[in-house]
């Protein structure tokens, strides 16, 4: 079933917070978000900045996943940080919806939307062949000397960056203005 995508608005911050649990695969290591307060920077006060942008997917009348970008500062010590002009991508798909193309559908739409605001985006991913190839498929390239240890499970992670298209995609005439997308 093809997912329906919706913009993640500031009033829906709880979706970002709930999806953060799946983005860091805490369900697989039997941990809770409260065990890692440093992850709060990826969802706290989501949508209150005009530089926050995200989507969530509904499938079978359930929230299946979410993807969002946040422009963070160097002081935040966020994984995936490149510079203060490059937002960091977070993506999550609930386990029962994985391998159904939902993550890909969300990413493709997010890239279109993010191109109206940013020149590039970054992401921190597990340094394994499957994950790296997945993000390379979308045009992400590894940042030199970006290997570090994940602050959640100690796994090796790398930072990757994607240049967004310079030409801006014209949206259908649905009244959407990417500069005024917040509630």
HUSULVEN-V895873 format. One line per field, one symbol per residue. phi: phi as a letter, one per 40 degrees, with the letter a starting at -180 (. if undefined). psi: psi as a letter, one per 30 degrees, with the letter a starting at -180 (. if undefined). burial: 1 if it has 9 or more other C-alpha atoms within 8 Angstrom, else 0. A space follows every 50 residues. Layout:
phi=???
psi=???
burial=???
//
This chain:
phi=.ccbbbcccdcbddcccccddcccfcccbfbbdccbdccdccbdfdgcbc ccaabbbbafgbcbaaaabbcbbdccfccgcbacbbcbcbbabcdcbcgb gccccccdccccccccbbcabbabbdcbdccccdccdcgcbccdfbcacc ccbgccbbbbbbccdccccccdcbgcbccbccd
psi=kklkkkkjlefgeeeeeefeefeghfffghlleffifffefffkhkffkf gkklllkkkhgljfllklkkjlleffhkkgkelgfjlkkkkkkkefglgg geeeeeeeeeeeefffflflllkklkileeeeeeeefggkkkkkhgklkk gegglkllklkkklkekkkklliggkjffhfl.
burial=00001001110010111011111001100001100100110110011001 11111111100001111111110100000110010111111111001100 01100110011111111111111111100011001100010110011001 000001111111110000000000000000000
//
